[in-house]
Amino acid sequence: MRAVVLVGGFGTRLQPLTLDTPKQMLPIVGKPMIEHVVEYLSGHGVVEVVLSLGFAPDVFQSAYPDGHCNGVPVHYAVESEPLDTAGAIRFAAESANITETFLVLNGDVLTDLDVKELVSFHKETEAEASIHLTPVEDPSQYGVVDARPDGKVSGFIEKPETMGSLSSWINAGTYVFEPSVLDRIKPNARVSLEREVFPSLAASSALFAYQSEDYWIDTGTPPTYLQAQLDLIEGGIRESSDRGVSPSAVIAGEIQNSVIGRNVVIERGASIQRSVLLDGAYVRENALISDSIVGFGAEIGQSSIIESFSIVGHDAEVPAETKINTGKWEK
């Protein structure tokens, strides 16, 4: 089976880290997010990944110039203009000449979903499209799905305004499509999967939902991008045993439950708590970094405090004794 992976977004919620770098090329414990996704798909029988590209496609192409990622063949489908989620899927599928049942995934989701079980469910229900659902405490930021006991979708609400939804089961961003789904998408046009195609499928009784409570996280915000990494080093996903600290890091300060990239320097008296420091970051004496993300090559000045899901951009310099609380610092 082949899979279309949507990686064309601008990653605005993770700026300034994503001003020039697609979020799927940001590292999750030492390797780009997209490599975690491809490795996962390969383990579930996917033989080719079609990357639906929009923003900064050259970053992906330069990283995998031989057309392989983690040993899996990769096809690049580069949009000349944004086509929204459904338009991007049709464009990518046609670019790769997909004519059989295929997978679709949001490229910023990490999950332990058993894809083979999802595909089996899809075939058993004879659905035209199947979507994976996962439960969340606050469904207001996601697409909420109301499904009958047999899995048939009876309602679909994209990002309800309140938490008073009838369902806490949300669209988790992994789908199985029959090629006929593409015929529901106007070619070369901006078409929303969530607001247009899914309601159309549901109205035709052709959309089914597979519910599971596997590990799942959308990495598109500072708190979740950070949490995904902490989950990985704690073994919360795929039974990882990676400690998250590069052997090339030079550490004289204190580290607690954090991910430290290659060639990072942490001077005496500095404290890093529940944070991610990307390759080449430099932390001066007595600085405190808590629940935050520091970009490639950034420098944190002496006695500075970075906390509360703040982001320091790549190569940025934070002056000594600066305090950043729930903020962003660019170079």
HELIX and SHEET records of a PDB file:
HELIX    1   1 THR A   12  LEU A   14  5                                   3    
HELIX    2   2 LYS A   23  MET A   25  5                                   3    
HELIX    3   3 MET A   33  SER A   42  1                                  10    
HELIX    4   4 PRO A   57  ALA A   63  1                                   7    
HELIX    5   5 ASP A   84  SER A   95  1                                  12    
HELIX    6   6 VAL A  115  THR A  125  1                                  11    
HELIX    7   7 PRO A  139  GLN A  141  5                                   3    
HELIX    8   8 PRO A  179  ARG A  184  5                                   6    
HELIX    9   9 LEU A  193  VAL A  197  3                                   5    
HELIX   10  10 PHE A  198  ALA A  203  1                                   6    
HELIX   11  11 PRO A  222  ILE A  233  1                                  12    
SHEET    1   A 8 HIS A  68  CYS A  69  0                                        
SHEET    2   A 8 VAL A  72  VAL A  78 -1                                        
SHEET    3   A 8 GLU A  48  LEU A  53  1                                        
SHEET    4   A 8 ARG A   2  LEU A   6  1                                        
SHEET    5   A 8 PHE A 102  ASN A 106  1                                        
SHEET    6   A 8 TRP A 169  PHE A 177 -1                                        
SHEET    7   A 8 ALA A 129  PRO A 135 -1                                        
SHEET    8   A 8 LEU A 207  GLN A 211  1                                        
SHEET    1   B 2 PRO A  27  ILE A  28  0                                        
SHEET    2   B 2 LYS A  31  PRO A  32 -1                                        
SHEET    1   C 2 VAL A 109  THR A 111  0                                        
SHEET    2   C 2 TRP A 216  ASP A 218 -1                                        
SHEET    1   D 2 GLY A 143  ALA A 147  0                                        
SHEET    2   D 2 VAL A 153  GLU A 158 -1                                        
SHEET    1   E 5 VAL A 250  ILE A 251  0                                        
SHEET    2   E 5 VAL A 265  ILE A 266  1                                        
SHEET    3   E 5 TYR A 282  VAL A 283  1                                        
SHEET    4   E 5 GLU A 299  ILE A 300  1                                        
SHEET    5   E 5 GLU A 317  VAL A 318  1                                        
SHEET    1   F 5 GLU A 254  GLN A 256  0                                        
SHEET    2   F 5 SER A 271  GLN A 273  1                                        
SHEET    3   F 5 LEU A 288  SER A 290  1                                        
SHEET    4   F 5 ILE A 305  GLU A 307  1                                        
SHEET    5   F 5 LYS A 323  ASN A 325  1                                        
SHEET    1   G 5 VAL A 259  ILE A 260  0                                        
SHEET    2   G 5 VAL A 276  LEU A 277  1                                        
SHEET    3   G 5 ILE A 293  VAL A 294  1                                        
SHEET    4   G 5 ILE A 311  VAL A 312  1                                        
SHEET    5   G 5 LYS A 328  TRP A 329  1                                        
END                                                                             
